[in-house]
Amino acid sequence: MTKILVADDEADLELLIRQKFRQKIRDQQYEFVFAINGKEAIEKLREHNDIDVLLSDINMPEMDGLTLLTNLSDVAPLTKAVMVSAYGDMDNIRSAMNKGAFDFVTKPVNFEDLELTIQKTIKYVSQLKDTLQAIKENNILKMYVDANVLQFMSTREYEQSLMVNESTEATVAFVDICGFTAISEKELPDAVVTLLNNYFDVMVKDIISQGGTIDKFMGDCVMAVFRGKYHLDRAIDAALQIKADIEALPVEYSFKPGVSIGINSGELISGNIGSAALKRLDYTVIGDVVNTAQRLQGIAGNGQILITEDAYQKVKVSFECVPLGKHSLKNKSAELMVYQVIK
């Protein structure tokens, strides 16, 4: 639905517009908001931040249409104005255009012409919004992706690489902030998001320092993947550092941060998972190793880093671990021996 603001001091104009556009209004294609002068129009623009089109007279009390035009970009920069006035001489038209009017329609109004002008204006605003959204998304992308990667993404080689799936030896770590749901239920959203992002910054720094990559953020949990030489050792080093750094953070909003971590290592399948039809694919890793790491995190308590028997046998020379006994994990037919990494 397109919302249109009409600024005009003619008393019968509102009734006339509602009659002429009754079909569009009934079909919920248009919604009209009315103001009797430029001053009230500005108030309506501030009240309704989704107005796409402004139809404004020039000669109005308190604030005329040309003055309204000069203020429009400050109040509603994406709203485009069509001047509807009996003052159709070239001087008024040029003055309106110079002040930012998108188009000009003269009175008495030809409503077929007005309808075409409104449709043209709506199309322009829609294109403008799409362009701004694309710029915003591109700028966000630049925050996270190297310039060389962005250049590669525009090549045919990149398009073909999207279809490649492979098996790889790697380690997966799930790091969850313990008890964070409670604070999210009682604090303001801005405070919750700021605090969570601060915790994530600490985790990301420690993961990257050990050559890991962030696969995804899942609520208040991070999934990280470690590849290459000694990937299991580096994942555990990162986990120990995260635990220490998070526990060293100050108490905020009566919340003392801590983490529970599950780590597993082995053969993973990596590829683009998602819906091609929806054009939403997530390059990620899947498989039993990933599922087990997540299950280990699920049974880990505050401050615990849990690994499997197989992982323990690979790192027992390098890390101090204690056995926690066998545990039944979801979708596992047999119980698994679980170890806690101490240091």
TORKOL-4160 file (C-alpha; in steps of 0.2 Angstrom, whole numbers, padded with zeros to 4 digits, m for minus):
343
<pt num="1" X="0000" Y="0000" Z="0000"/>
<pt num="2" X="0006" Y="0017" Z="m0005"/>
<pt num="3" X="0003" Y="0031" Z="0008"/>
<pt num="4" X="0000" Y="0049" Z="0000"/>
<pt num="5" X="m0001" Y="0065" Z="0010"/>
<pt num="6" X="m0012" Y="0079" Z="0002"/>
<pt num="7" X="m0009" Y="0097" Z="0008"/>
<pt num="8" X="m0022" Y="0109" Z="0003"/>
<pt num="9" X="m0033" Y="0121" Z="0011"/>
<pt num="10" X="m0048" Y="0118" Z="0000"/>
<pt num="11" X="m0062" Y="0111" Z="0011"/>
<pt num="12" X="m0070" Y="0100" Z="m0002"/>
<pt num="13" X="m0054" Y="0092" Z="m0009"/>
<pt num="14" X="m0053" Y="0078" Z="0003"/>
<pt num="15" X="m0070" Y="0072" Z="m0001"/>
<pt num="16" X="m0066" Y="0074" Z="m0020"/>
<pt num="17" X="m0051" Y="0064" Z="m0019"/>
<pt num="18" X="m0059" Y="0050" Z="m0008"/>
<pt num="19" X="m0073" Y="0049" Z="m0022"/>
<pt num="20" X="m0061" Y="0049" Z="m0037"/>
<pt num="21" X="m0049" Y="0036" Z="m0029"/>
<pt num="22" X="m0062" Y="0026" Z="m0019"/>
<pt num="23" X="m0058" Y="0010" Z="m0029"/>
<pt num="24" X="m0039" Y="0011" Z="m0025"/>
<pt num="25" X="m0043" Y="0015" Z="m0007"/>
<pt num="26" X="m0055" Y="0000" Z="m0006"/>
<pt num="27" X="m0042" Y="m0011" Z="m0013"/>
<pt num="28" X="m0029" Y="m0005" Z="m0001"/>
<pt num="29" X="m0018" Y="0001" Z="m0015"/>
<pt num="30" X="m0018" Y="0019" Z="m0008"/>
<pt num="31" X="m0020" Y="0027" Z="0009"/>
<pt num="32" X="m0023" Y="0046" Z="0010"/>
<pt num="33" X="m0018" Y="0058" Z="0024"/>
<pt num="34" X="m0024" Y="0076" Z="0023"/>
<pt num="35" X="m0017" Y="0092" Z="0030"/>
<pt num="36" X="m0024" Y="0110" Z="0027"/>
<pt num="37" X="m0007" Y="0119" Z="0026"/>
<pt num="38" X="0012" Y="0116" Z="0025"/>
<pt num="39" X="0014" Y="0117" Z="0044"/>
<pt num="40" X="0001" Y="0103" Z="0047"/>
<pt num="41" X="0009" Y="0093" Z="0033"/>
<pt num="42" X="0026" Y="0093" Z="0041"/>
<pt num="43" X="0017" Y="0087" Z="0057"/>
<pt num="44" X="0009" Y="0073" Z="0047"/>
<pt num="45" X="0026" Y="0068" Z="0039"/>
<pt num="46" X="0034" Y="0066" Z="0056"/>
<pt num="47" X="0019" Y="0056" Z="0062"/>
<pt num="48" X="0019" Y="0045" Z="0047"/>
<pt num="49" X="0036" Y="0040" Z="0042"/>
<pt num="50" X="0030" Y="0029" Z="0027"/>
<pt num="51" X="0023" Y="0043" Z="0016"/>
<pt num="52" X="0029" Y="0040" Z="m0002"/>
<pt num="53" X="0020" Y="0054" Z="m0011"/>
<pt num="54" X="0016" Y="0072" Z="m0006"/>
<pt num="55" X="0002" Y="0081" Z="m0016"/>
<pt num="56" X="0003" Y="0100" Z="m0011"/>
<pt num="57" X="m0005" Y="0116" Z="m0016"/>
<pt num="58" X="0006" Y="0131" Z="m0017"/>
<pt num="59" X="m0005" Y="0145" Z="m0010"/>
<pt num="60" X="m0009" Y="0139" Z="0008"/>
<pt num="61" X="m0011" Y="0149" Z="0025"/>
<pt num="62" X="0003" Y="0148" Z="0038"/>
<pt num="63" X="0015" Y="0139" Z="0027"/>
<pt num="64" X="0014" Y="0139" Z="0008"/>
<pt num="65" X="0018" Y="0124" Z="m0003"/>
<pt num="66" X="0035" Y="0131" Z="m0009"/>
<pt num="67" X="0041" Y="0133" Z="0009"/>
<pt num="68" X="0035" Y="0116" Z="0013"/>
<pt num="69" X="0046" Y="0110" Z="m0002"/>
<pt num="70" X="0061" Y="0118" Z="0006"/>
<pt num="71" X="0058" Y="0108" Z="0022"/>
<pt num="72" X="0053" Y="0092" Z="0014"/>
<pt num="73" X="0071" Y="0084" Z="0012"/>
<pt num="74" X="0074" Y="0087" Z="0031"/>
<pt num="75" X="0058" Y="0079" Z="0037"/>
<pt num="76" X="0056" Y="0065" Z="0024"/>
<pt num="77" X="0070" Y="0064" Z="0012"/>
<pt num="78" X="0062" Y="0049" Z="0002"/>
<pt num="79" X="0045" Y="0057" Z="0000"/>
<pt num="80" X="0043" Y="0065" Z="m0017"/>
<pt num="81" X="0032" Y="0080" Z="m0020"/>
<pt num="82" X="0019" Y="0084" Z="m0034"/>
<pt num="83" X="0013" Y="0102" Z="m0034"/>
<pt num="84" X="m0006" Y="0103" Z="m0038"/>
<pt num="85" X="m0010" Y="0121" Z="m0040"/>
<pt num="86" X="m0020" Y="0134" Z="m0050"/>
<pt num="87" X="m0004" Y="0144" Z="m0052"/>
<pt num="88" X="0002" Y="0135" Z="m0067"/>
<pt num="89" X="0013" Y="0149" Z="m0075"/>
<pt num="90" X="0031" Y="0145" Z="m0079"/>
<pt num="91" X="0038" Y="0155" Z="m0065"/>
<pt num="92" X="0029" Y="0145" Z="m0052"/>
<pt num="93" X="0033" Y="0128" Z="m0060"/>
<pt num="94" X="0052" Y="0133" Z="m0061"/>
<pt num="95" X="0052" Y="0139" Z="m0043"/>
<pt num="96" X="0044" Y="0122" Z="m0037"/>
<pt num="97" X="0056" Y="0112" Z="m0048"/>
<pt num="98" X="0071" Y="0121" Z="m0041"/>
<pt num="99" X="0065" Y="0118" Z="m0023"/>
<pt num="100" X="0064" Y="0099" Z="m0027"/>
<pt num="101" X="0046" Y="0096" Z="m0033"/>
<pt num="102" X="0046" Y="0079" Z="m0043"/>
<pt num="103" X="0031" Y="0085" Z="m0054"/>
<pt num="104" X="0018" Y="0098" Z="m0057"/>
<pt num="105" X="m0001" Y="0096" Z="m0060"/>
<pt num="106" X="m0012" Y="0111" Z="m0063"/>
<pt num="107" X="m0030" Y="0115" Z="m0056"/>
<pt num="108" X="m0044" Y="0111" Z="m0061"/>
<pt num="109" X="m0037" Y="0094" Z="m0058"/>
<pt num="110" X="m0038" Y="0081" Z="m0072"/>
<pt num="111" X="m0039" Y="0065" Z="m0061"/>
<pt num="112" X="m0033" Y="0054" Z="m0075"/>
<pt num="113" X="m0017" Y="0064" Z="m0077"/>
<pt num="114" X="m0015" Y="0065" Z="m0058"/>
<pt num="115" X="m0017" Y="0046" Z="m0057"/>
<pt num="116" X="m0003" Y="0044" Z="m0070"/>
<pt num="117" X="0008" Y="0056" Z="m0061"/>
<pt num="118" X="0005" Y="0048" Z="m0044"/>
<pt num="119" X="0010" Y="0031" Z="m0052"/>
<pt num="120" X="0025" Y="0038" Z="m0060"/>
<pt num="121" X="0030" Y="0046" Z="m0043"/>
<pt num="122" X="0027" Y="0029" Z="m0034"/>
<pt num="123" X="0038" Y="0020" Z="m0046"/>
<pt num="124" X="0052" Y="0033" Z="m0044"/>
<pt num="125" X="0051" Y="0032" Z="m0025"/>
<pt num="126" X="0052" Y="0013" Z="m0026"/>
<pt num="127" X="0067" Y="0013" Z="m0037"/>
<pt num="128" X="0075" Y="0025" Z="m0025"/>
<pt num="129" X="0072" Y="0014" Z="m0010"/>
<pt num="130" X="0078" Y="m0001" Z="m0019"/>
<pt num="131" X="0094" Y="0008" Z="m0024"/>
<pt num="132" X="0097" Y="0014" Z="m0006"/>
<pt num="133" X="0094" Y="m0004" Z="0000"/>
<pt num="134" X="0107" Y="m0010" Z="m0012"/>
<pt num="135" X="0120" Y="0003" Z="m0006"/>
<pt num="136" X="0116" Y="m0001" Z="0012"/>
<pt num="137" X="0118" Y="m0020" Z="0009"/>
<pt num="138" X="0134" Y="m0017" Z="m0001"/>
<pt num="139" X="0142" Y="m0006" Z="0012"/>
<pt num="140" X="0137" Y="m0019" Z="0025"/>
<pt num="141" X="0145" Y="m0033" Z="0014"/>
<pt num="142" X="0161" Y="m0022" Z="0013"/>
<pt num="143" X="0162" Y="m0022" Z="0032"/>
<pt num="144" X="0164" Y="m0041" Z="0033"/>
<pt num="145" X="0172" Y="m0045" Z="0016"/>
<pt num="146" X="0190" Y="m0042" Z="0009"/>
<pt num="147" X="0190" Y="m0031" Z="m0007"/>
<pt num="148" X="0199" Y="m0045" Z="m0016"/>
<pt num="149" X="0185" Y="m0057" Z="m0011"/>
<pt num="150" X="0172" Y="m0044" Z="m0017"/>
<pt num="151" X="0181" Y="m0044" Z="m0034"/>
<pt num="152" X="0181" Y="m0063" Z="m0035"/>
<pt num="153" X="0163" Y="m0063" Z="m0031"/>
<pt num="154" X="0159" Y="m0055" Z="m0048"/>
<pt num="155" X="0167" Y="m0068" Z="m0058"/>
<pt num="156" X="0161" Y="m0084" Z="m0067"/>
<pt num="157" X="0173" Y="m0094" Z="m0057"/>
<pt num="158" X="0164" Y="m0088" Z="m0041"/>
<pt num="159" X="0147" Y="m0093" Z="m0048"/>
<pt num="160" X="0154" Y="m0110" Z="m0052"/>
<pt num="161" X="0162" Y="m0112" Z="m0035"/>
<pt num="162" X="0145" Y="m0110" Z="m0026"/>
<pt num="163" X="0140" Y="m0127" Z="m0032"/>
<pt num="164" X="0155" Y="m0136" Z="m0026"/>
<pt num="165" X="0153" Y="m0146" Z="m0010"/>
<pt num="166" X="0167" Y="m0156" Z="m0002"/>
<pt num="167" X="0172" Y="m0166" Z="0013"/>
<pt num="168" X="0186" Y="m0159" Z="0025"/>
<pt num="169" X="0194" Y="m0163" Z="0041"/>
<pt num="170" X="0191" Y="m0149" Z="0054"/>
<pt num="171" X="0185" Y="m0145" Z="0071"/>
<pt num="172" X="0169" Y="m0137" Z="0076"/>
<pt num="173" X="0166" Y="m0127" Z="0092"/>
<pt num="174" X="0150" Y="m0121" Z="0099"/>
<pt num="175" X="0151" Y="m0107" Z="0112"/>
<pt num="176" X="0136" Y="m0102" Z="0121"/>
<pt num="177" X="0134" Y="m0087" Z="0134"/>
<pt num="178" X="0126" Y="m0095" Z="0149"/>
<pt num="179" X="0110" Y="m0088" Z="0156"/>
<pt num="180" X="0109" Y="m0074" Z="0144"/>
<pt num="181" X="0091" Y="m0077" Z="0140"/>
<pt num="182" X="0086" Y="m0071" Z="0157"/>
<pt num="183" X="0094" Y="m0054" Z="0154"/>
<pt num="184" X="0086" Y="m0052" Z="0137"/>
<pt num="185" X="0069" Y="m0054" Z="0145"/>
<pt num="186" X="0070" Y="m0040" Z="0157"/>
<pt num="187" X="0082" Y="m0027" Z="0149"/>
<pt num="188" X="0079" Y="m0015" Z="0135"/>
<pt num="189" X="0082" Y="m0022" Z="0118"/>
<pt num="190" X="0096" Y="m0009" Z="0114"/>
<pt num="191" X="0105" Y="m0014" Z="0130"/>
<pt num="192" X="0103" Y="m0033" Z="0127"/>
<pt num="193" X="0110" Y="m0031" Z="0109"/>
<pt num="194" X="0125" Y="m0020" Z="0114"/>
<pt num="195" X="0130" Y="m0032" Z="0128"/>
<pt num="196" X="0128" Y="m0047" Z="0117"/>
<pt num="197" X="0139" Y="m0039" Z="0103"/>
<pt num="198" X="0152" Y="m0035" Z="0116"/>
<pt num="199" X="0153" Y="m0053" Z="0121"/>
<pt num="200" X="0154" Y="m0059" Z="0103"/>
<pt num="201" X="0168" Y="m0046" Z="0100"/>
<pt num="202" X="0178" Y="m0055" Z="0113"/>
<pt num="203" X="0174" Y="m0072" Z="0106"/>
<pt num="204" X="0178" Y="m0068" Z="0088"/>
<pt num="205" X="0195" Y="m0060" Z="0093"/>
<pt num="206" X="0200" Y="m0076" Z="0102"/>
<pt num="207" X="0194" Y="m0088" Z="0088"/>
<pt num="208" X="0202" Y="m0078" Z="0074"/>
<pt num="209" X="0219" Y="m0077" Z="0084"/>
<pt num="210" X="0219" Y="m0096" Z="0083"/>
<pt num="211" X="0215" Y="m0097" Z="0064"/>
<pt num="212" X="0197" Y="m0101" Z="0066"/>
<pt num="213" X="0182" Y="m0094" Z="0056"/>
<pt num="214" X="0165" Y="m0089" Z="0062"/>
<pt num="215" X="0152" Y="m0100" Z="0053"/>
<pt num="216" X="0137" Y="m0092" Z="0061"/>
<pt num="217" X="0129" Y="m0083" Z="0076"/>
<pt num="218" X="0115" Y="m0092" Z="0083"/>
<pt num="219" X="0106" Y="m0082" Z="0096"/>
<pt num="220" X="0118" Y="m0080" Z="0110"/>
<pt num="221" X="0129" Y="m0094" Z="0103"/>
<pt num="222" X="0144" Y="m0094" Z="0091"/>
<pt num="223" X="0148" Y="m0108" Z="0079"/>
<pt num="224" X="0166" Y="m0108" Z="0074"/>
<pt num="225" X="0176" Y="m0120" Z="0062"/>
<pt num="226" X="0195" Y="m0123" Z="0063"/>
<pt num="227" X="0204" Y="m0131" Z="0048"/>
<pt num="228" X="0222" Y="m0134" Z="0044"/>
<pt num="229" X="0236" Y="m0141" Z="0055"/>
<pt num="230" X="0233" Y="m0144" Z="0073"/>
<pt num="231" X="0215" Y="m0138" Z="0071"/>
<pt num="232" X="0209" Y="m0147" Z="0086"/>
<pt num="233" X="0222" Y="m0140" Z="0097"/>
<pt num="234" X="0219" Y="m0123" Z="0091"/>
<pt num="235" X="0201" Y="m0124" Z="0094"/>
<pt num="236" X="0204" Y="m0129" Z="0112"/>
<pt num="237" X="0216" Y="m0115" Z="0114"/>
<pt num="238" X="0203" Y="m0103" Z="0108"/>
<pt num="239" X="0190" Y="m0110" Z="0119"/>
<pt num="240" X="0201" Y="m0109" Z="0135"/>
<pt num="241" X="0205" Y="m0091" Z="0130"/>
<pt num="242" X="0187" Y="m0087" Z="0127"/>
<pt num="243" X="0182" Y="m0094" Z="0144"/>
<pt num="244" X="0196" Y="m0084" Z="0153"/>
<pt num="245" X="0192" Y="m0067" Z="0144"/>
<pt num="246" X="0173" Y="m0069" Z="0146"/>
<pt num="247" X="0174" Y="m0073" Z="0164"/>
<pt num="248" X="0186" Y="m0058" Z="0167"/>
<pt num="249" X="0172" Y="m0046" Z="0160"/>
<pt num="250" X="0163" Y="m0035" Z="0173"/>
<pt num="251" X="0146" Y="m0038" Z="0179"/>
<pt num="252" X="0133" Y="m0028" Z="0169"/>
<pt num="253" X="0114" Y="m0027" Z="0173"/>
<pt num="254" X="0118" Y="m0039" Z="0187"/>
<pt num="255" X="0124" Y="m0052" Z="0175"/>
<pt num="256" X="0140" Y="m0061" Z="0177"/>
<pt num="257" X="0145" Y="m0068" Z="0160"/>
<pt num="258" X="0151" Y="m0086" Z="0157"/>
<pt num="259" X="0152" Y="m0098" Z="0143"/>
<pt num="260" X="0148" Y="m0117" Z="0140"/>
<pt num="261" X="0158" Y="m0124" Z="0125"/>
<pt num="262" X="0156" Y="m0140" Z="0115"/>
<pt num="263" X="0170" Y="m0146" Z="0103"/>
<pt num="264" X="0171" Y="m0160" Z="0091"/>
<pt num="265" X="0183" Y="m0165" Z="0077"/>
<pt num="266" X="0183" Y="m0176" Z="0062"/>
<pt num="267" X="0176" Y="m0176" Z="0044"/>
<pt num="268" X="0164" Y="m0163" Z="0039"/>
<pt num="269" X="0154" Y="m0159" Z="0023"/>
<pt num="270" X="0155" Y="m0141" Z="0018"/>
<pt num="271" X="0144" Y="m0133" Z="0005"/>
<pt num="272" X="0131" Y="m0120" Z="0001"/>
<pt num="273" X="0115" Y="m0126" Z="0011"/>
<pt num="274" X="0099" Y="m0117" Z="0010"/>
<pt num="275" X="0086" Y="m0113" Z="m0004"/>
<pt num="276" X="0091" Y="m0108" Z="m0021"/>
<pt num="277" X="0073" Y="m0104" Z="m0025"/>
<pt num="278" X="0073" Y="m0091" Z="m0011"/>
<pt num="279" X="0091" Y="m0086" Z="m0016"/>
<pt num="280" X="0097" Y="m0089" Z="0002"/>
<pt num="281" X="0111" Y="m0100" Z="0004"/>
<pt num="282" X="0123" Y="m0102" Z="0019"/>
<pt num="283" X="0141" Y="m0109" Z="0016"/>
<pt num="284" X="0142" Y="m0120" Z="0031"/>
<pt num="285" X="0148" Y="m0137" Z="0037"/>
<pt num="286" X="0136" Y="m0151" Z="0042"/>
<pt num="287" X="0137" Y="m0169" Z="0048"/>
<pt num="288" X="0138" Y="m0180" Z="0063"/>
<pt num="289" X="0154" Y="m0171" Z="0070"/>
<pt num="290" X="0144" Y="m0154" Z="0070"/>
<pt num="291" X="0129" Y="m0161" Z="0078"/>
<pt num="292" X="0139" Y="m0169" Z="0092"/>
<pt num="293" X="0148" Y="m0153" Z="0095"/>
<pt num="294" X="0132" Y="m0144" Z="0097"/>
<pt num="295" X="0125" Y="m0158" Z="0109"/>
<pt num="296" X="0141" Y="m0157" Z="0119"/>
<pt num="297" X="0138" Y="m0138" Z="0121"/>
<pt num="298" X="0120" Y="m0142" Z="0126"/>
<pt num="299" X="0125" Y="m0153" Z="0141"/>
<pt num="300" X="0140" Y="m0142" Z="0146"/>
<pt num="301" X="0138" Y="m0131" Z="0162"/>
<pt num="302" X="0144" Y="m0114" Z="0165"/>
<pt num="303" X="0163" Y="m0113" Z="0162"/>
<pt num="304" X="0164" Y="m0131" Z="0155"/>
<pt num="305" X="0173" Y="m0136" Z="0139"/>
<pt num="306" X="0168" Y="m0153" Z="0134"/>
<pt num="307" X="0175" Y="m0165" Z="0121"/>
<pt num="308" X="0173" Y="m0183" Z="0116"/>
<pt num="309" X="0184" Y="m0198" Z="0120"/>
<pt num="310" X="0191" Y="m0198" Z="0102"/>
<pt num="311" X="0196" Y="m0180" Z="0104"/>
<pt num="312" X="0203" Y="m0183" Z="0121"/>
<pt num="313" X="0215" Y="m0197" Z="0114"/>
<pt num="314" X="0222" Y="m0184" Z="0102"/>
<pt num="315" X="0225" Y="m0170" Z="0114"/>
<pt num="316" X="0228" Y="m0178" Z="0131"/>
<pt num="317" X="0247" Y="m0175" Z="0130"/>
<pt num="318" X="0244" Y="m0156" Z="0127"/>
<pt num="319" X="0229" Y="m0152" Z="0138"/>
<pt num="320" X="0224" Y="m0157" Z="0156"/>
<pt num="321" X="0206" Y="m0165" Z="0155"/>
<pt num="322" X="0195" Y="m0175" Z="0167"/>
<pt num="323" X="0183" Y="m0188" Z="0163"/>
<pt num="324" X="0164" Y="m0184" Z="0166"/>
<pt num="325" X="0158" Y="m0202" Z="0162"/>
<pt num="326" X="0146" Y="m0208" Z="0149"/>
<pt num="327" X="0132" Y="m0197" Z="0143"/>
<pt num="328" X="0117" Y="m0200" Z="0132"/>
<pt num="329" X="0116" Y="m0187" Z="0118"/>
<pt num="330" X="0101" Y="m0184" Z="0107"/>
<pt num="331" X="0100" Y="m0195" Z="0091"/>
<pt num="332" X="0115" Y="m0205" Z="0097"/>
<pt num="333" X="0111" Y="m0224" Z="0099"/>
<pt num="334" X="0126" Y="m0227" Z="0111"/>
<pt num="335" X="0132" Y="m0216" Z="0126"/>
<pt num="336" X="0148" Y="m0206" Z="0123"/>
<pt num="337" X="0162" Y="m0204" Z="0135"/>
<pt num="338" X="0164" Y="m0186" Z="0139"/>
<pt num="339" X="0179" Y="m0176" Z="0145"/>
<pt num="340" X="0181" Y="m0158" Z="0152"/>
<pt num="341" X="0196" Y="m0148" Z="0147"/>
<pt num="342" X="0203" Y="m0140" Z="0162"/>
<pt num="343" X="0219" Y="m0131" Z="0155"/>
